[in-house]
Amino acid sequence: MVFPWTNSRCPLFLKRVRGFARQMFDRMPLRDSVSYNSMIDGYVKCGLIGSARELFDLMPREMKNLISWNSMISGYAQTSDGVNIASKLFAEMPEKDLISWNSMIDGYVKHGRIEDAKGLFDVMPRRDVVTWATMIDGYAKLGFVHQAKTLFDQMPLRDVVAYNSMMAGYVQNRYHMEALEIFSDMEKESHLSPDETTLVIVLSAIAQLGRLSKAMDMHLYIVEKQFYLGGKLGVALIDMFSKCGSIQHAMLVFEGIKSKNIDHWNAMIGGLAVHGLGESAFNMLLQIERLSIIPDDITFVGVLNACSHSGLVKEGLLCFELMRRKHKIEPRLQHYGCMVDILSRSGRIELAKNLIEEMPIEPNDVIWRTFLTACSHHKEFETGELVAKHLILQAGYNPSSYVLLSNMYASFGMWKDVRRVRTMMKERKIEKIPGCSWIELDGRVHEFFVDSIEVSNTL
């Protein structure tokens, strides 16, 4: 007997699995492998692996089949503690199919045990594209991009999932040009058509490169292929244009999407924030309110960030109160960080300090550094020095804290203290890593570094 809710993770099954469903199962005069497997699968999908194992052990051996074994392996492989039990069950299986091998490999990959996964991969009798994609994804997530590419090149047959895995791996590890090259190779495969996931990955790579001409080409491609923009692809398109420096194109895309959800609004607000258009971002929040669209915590992070960049103190305070009082959204670190920045930038050092002290969650070093920068800028030396020393004790090997303290001493002409901080950095072998960004202007890709600018050839 197959229970109607066993194929879902719905709360209904979670509540009833020990009650009604199990009672029916226990009352059955004759139980076959289908009824056992349905209950075991239901337990596993609701995370009740202990109950699933209890039933699995009670199941007569001659009834156990690949479905029950695979359900148990899949369930145990979801947790780091359970993956060893999954491995033991895998070894005990009287027979294995492709699902068995893939479930075990996936379990190892999820928990960073790539060598164990590779060991199984090397000896499994047959592989499918899921097997290859899982291994590629596993290597990429651990930063082993070259190993991932080697596997990708060895694949006898690649599908869209494999291409997506390789492109995503490159993007995750900041090999954005390489990701676009993979997409170019994919387009040459006449039997393959990019899906929504493919294009989201490609747009992300273009956004990170800041290549506006490529962004416009991809937009045209998406329009010609008539892809639906009411989901994550539309969100990625707005984000890409914003990051490529064209807020106008981002707004055109946004306005052209008829079925917008809150993610589209958030992407547009985020783009306006990046471009310093705080008033427009705040007005967009008011528009959301008028349209009775329910904002989420990301919405308010975007608006607060925009207010911070534009020096909109009154609007930022109103946004913060609207979030807490009307929408009952509990502020997270990002919200508090934005508020500290808003107050600090405007010279309200004491208010910012009070907010940090009254936060119900522990402020991180980013919030403290934001506050310290403001102390230096507004000549609040005593408060700033205390914060800087606190940061150095708290995160002793983060170069930002040392640089901020050194800069603050320098702004007050305290050169002896500047040398002392620099000496401390040398002794602890702490170096400031230069920031780097790209943007395309007039057909050339410009690469910017802190304290220096380098212009590369056209990519």
N, C-alpha and C positions, 0 to 999 in steps of 0.2 A: 504493500500500500504506500502510495506517495502522498505525503501531506501537502496541502496547497501552499503553505508558507515556507517550506524548507529550502526553496531556492532563492531566498532573499534574506538580507540582514536586518529585516524590519523589527522594531521593538516588540511587535505582536508575538513573533516566534520566541524572542528572548524571554518574554514573560510566561508564555504558555508551554515552553518546551518541557519543563519539569512537571507540568500539570496535565492539561488535557491531552496533548500529543503523546506523552509518555504513558498516561493511563490507558489510552486506546491501544498503544503498542503492547503494554503488559497484558491486556485482556484478550489479545488475539489468540485464538486456539492454535493457529499454525502460523509461524513466522518464516518467511523465506528471505533470501538474500536482498531482495528489493526493499522489504520493510526495514531490515537492519541498516542497509545502506542509506535509506532516507533519513532515519533518525541520526545516524553517525554524521552524515553530511550536514544536517541541520545544526547539531551541536557544534561542529567545527566552524561553520559560517558565523555562528554567534560567539565564537571565542571560548566555548565551553569544552576545551580540549580534554579536561579530566573526565567529564561525563562521557565524551566520545570514546575515550580509551577504555572506560569501564564497560561500555557496551561492546566495543570491539573485542575485548578479552572474553566476554560472555558468548560471543558469536561462535557457533560451532565451526570448527576448522574447515570442514568440507563446504561450508557456505561462503567463506571468505574468498573474495575475488579481487580483481584489479581495482575496482571502484572503491571498495572499503580500504584496501591498503593505500591507495593513492590519496584518499581523503585524510587518512591519518598522517601521512608524510607531509602533505600540504599544510595541515593544521599545525603540526609541531615545528615545521620549518619557518613559521611566521615570527617566532621569537628566538632571541639569541640563546636562551636556556634550552629551548626545545629542539634546536637544530641537531644537537648530538643524538637525541632520542630518535629524530627523524632518520638520521644516518644509520642508526642501529636497525630500525625497522626496514629501511631500504636494503640493508645487507641480508635480512632474514626473508625477504620476499621470495616466494617460490618461482615467480615469473615477473618480469618487468616489461612495461611498454614505454613508448616515447614520453607519455605524461609523467611516468614515474621518474625517469631520468631528468626531465626538464624541471619538475617540482623540486628535486633535490639540488640541482645546480642553481636554481633560482634562490633557494634557501641559503645556500652558501654565499652567493653573490650579495644578497640583501644584507648579510651580516659581515661583509668585508673579507670573507674567507675565499679569496679569488684563487689561491693555489689549490685548495680542495676542489673548487669548482672546475678548475682546469684539469685536475686529475681525473675526474669523472668524464669531462668532455673528451679527453684523449682516448678513453677506453670504451665509450658508448658505441654500440653496434650501428646505430643510425642517428643522424641529426636532421632537424628541420630548421627552417628559418628562425623559429622562436629560440631554438638552442643557440644559434649563432648570435642573434640579437641580444640575448641575455648576457652572453659572455662579453660582447662588445660594450654593452652598457656598463657591466661590472668593472671592466678595465678602465673605462673612461671616468667613472665616478671616483675611482681611486687615483686619478691623475696619470694613469699609464696609457696615454693617448697613442703612442707608437705601437704598443702591443695590440690595442684595439684596432688600429688601421691594418696591422699585419693580418689579423683574423678576418677583417672585412675583405681584404684583397684575396684571401684564400677561399672565400665562399664560392661554391660551385654555381649557385643561383641566388640572386639577390631580389628581394621584394621591397616594397615601400617601407615596411617596418625596419628592415636592415639599414636602408639609406637614412631613415629618420634617426635611428640609434647612433649611427656614425656622425651625422651632422650635429645632433644634440651633444654628443661627447666632445666634439671640437668646440662648440659654443661654450659649454660648461668650463672648458679649460682655456678659453680666450684665444682659440685658434679660429678667428672669425673668417679670415680669407679662405682657409682650408675648408671650412663648412660650405662656403659658397662654391668652391671648386667641386665638392661632392654633389651639390645640387646641379651644377652644370653637367656633370657626368650622368646624373640620373635622367636629365632631360634628353640625353642621347639614346636612352633605352626606350625603344618604340613601344614596348609592351607595358610600360609603367606610366602611371599618371600620379602626380603629386596630390596628396590629400591635405586637409586643413592643418594637420600637425606639421607636415613638411613645410608649409608656407609660414606658419608661426615661427618655426625655428629659423628659417631664412630671413624673415623680417627682423628677428632678434639680432642676428649676425650683422645685418645692414645697419641697424640702429647703433650697435656698438662701434661700428666703423665710421658712422657719421656720413655715409655716402649718399647725398641727396639725389644725384642722378640715377643711381641704382635703385633708390627707394621709389622714384617716380616710374622707373621701368617695371618694377614689381607690382606697383599699384595698377598700372595699365594691364599687366598680365592677369591679375586677379579679376579685374573688371571684365576683360575679354572672356575669361573662363567662367564668368558668372558665379563666383564663389559667394556663399552666404556670409554677410558681414555682421549678422545679429548676434554672433557668439564671440569666441576668443580671437578669431581672425581679425575682426573689426577692431577689437581692443589693441591687438598687436600693431595694426596699421596706424592707428592714432599715435601710439607710443613711438613707433619708428619715425614718423614725420617730425614729432616733437624733438626727438633726440638728434635728428639730422639737421635741426636748425630751422625748420619751416613750420611754425605754429599755424600759418595760414592754411597749408595743406592738411594739417591735422584737423583743423576746424571744419574744413570742407568735407572731409571724410566723416567726421562726427555728425555734422548736420545732414549728411546724405543717408545716414542709417535710420531707417524708419522704426525698427523694433529695438530700441536701445534698452540695455539693462544697466544696473548700477556700475558694472565694471567699465562700460563705455564712458560714463560720466566721470568715474575715478581717473581713467586714463587721460581724459581731456583736462581735468583739474590739475593732475600731475604735470602735464605738459605746460599749462599756463604758469604753474609754480616755477618750473625750471627756467622759463623765459622772463621771470620777474613780473608777471602780470597778475599781481595779487588781487587787485580790485575785480578783475574779470573772474578770477577763481572764486572769490567770495560771492559775487553776483550769481555765479553758477550754482553755488550752494543755496542761495535764496530761490533760484529757479527750481531746484530740486524740491524744496519745501512747497512751493506753489503748486507743483505738479503732483504732490502727494507721493513722490517716490521715496522709498525708505532708504536713507543713507546707511552705510556701515562704518566700521572703525577706520577703514582705509580712506573713505571719503574725507573724514575729519583730519587724518594725517596730511592729506594733500592740501586741504584748505589752510590748515595751520602752518604748514610749510610755506605756502604761498604768502600768507600774511607775514611770516617771519622775514622772507626775502624782500618784501616790499615795505617793511616797517609799519604795517597796519596793526597797531596795538589794540585799538578799540574793537576792530573787527575780529582780531584773534581772541580777545577775551569773550566776545559774544559767541563766537564759534565754540569755544571750550565749554561755556555754560549751556549752550544749545545741545551739545553732545551729551552732557551729563544729565541735565534736568529734563529735557523733552524726550530724548531718544534713549535715555537710561543706558548709555554705553559707558562702561567702566574704562577710564583712561589707562592706556598702556604706556610703556617707557617712551615710545615714539611721540605720543601726544605730550607727555610731560617735557620731553626734550625740546619740542617745538615751542612750548610755552616759555620755558626757561630762555630759549633763544630770543623770543619776541620781547620779553621783559628786559633781558640783558642788553640787547642791541639798543633799546630805547633809553638806556641809562637807569632803569629801575632795578638797580643792583640789589637793594634790600628786599624788594618784593620777590625777585628771582631766588634769592637765598632762602627766604621764608618758604617758597613753594617747594624747593628741594628738600628742606628739612621736614615739611609736612607730607611729603609723598608717602603713600601707603606701601610702596615698593622701593627696594633699594636702588638708588640712582647708579647708573653705570658710569664708566670713565668718560664716555662721550658727553654726557650731561655736564660732568664736572669740568671737562675741557672747554665746553661751550661757555660755561660760566667764567672760567679763568680767562678766556680770550676777551670777554667783555670787561672783566676787572682791569686787564691791562689797557684796553682801549679807553676806558673811562677813568684811568688813573686811580683805581681803588687798590693801592699797592698792598696794604696789610692783609686785606681779605684774599687777594690774588695769591700772595706768597704762601699763605696757609693752605689754600686749595692745591697749589702746585706741589708743595711738599707732601700733602696727603696723597696726591695722585702718584707721585714717584714711589712712595711706600707701597701703595696699593697695586700698581702695575709697573714694577721696576724696570722692565725692558721695553716699554713702549716709548719710542723716540719723541712722540708728539708732546708729551708732558715736559720733557727736558727742553725742547725747542721753545715751547710757550713760556716757560720760566725764564729761559735765557733772553728771549725777546723782551719780556717784561722788565728784566733788569736793565737791558740795553735802553729801553725807552725812558728809563729814569737816570741814565748815565752811570749806572753802577757796574763799571767795566770789570772790576775785580771779581764781582759775583758772576758776571758773564763767563769769565775765564774759568772760574771754579766749576760751573755747570758743564762747560765744554770739556774740561779735564775729566770730570766724572763720566761723561759719555764715552770718552776715549778709553778710560780704564775698564769700563764695563762692555766695551766693544759694541756700542749702540750707534747705529748709523741711520740717518733719516733717508727713507726711500723716496726718490722723487716721484711726484705725481705725473701721470701721462694721459693724454686724451687725443682724439683725432677728430677732424672735421674736414669736409670737402668744400673748397671754394674755387670757382672758376675752373673746374675740371682737374684740380690738383688736390691731393690728400695731404693736409698739414698735420704734423705730429708735434704736440706741445708738451714740453717738460717744465717742471718748476725750475726757475732761474735760467732756462735756456729754451730756444725754439729751434726745432729742426724741421726742414721741409723735405719730404720724400718725393721720389718720382711718382708720376701718375700710376696708380695701381691698376 
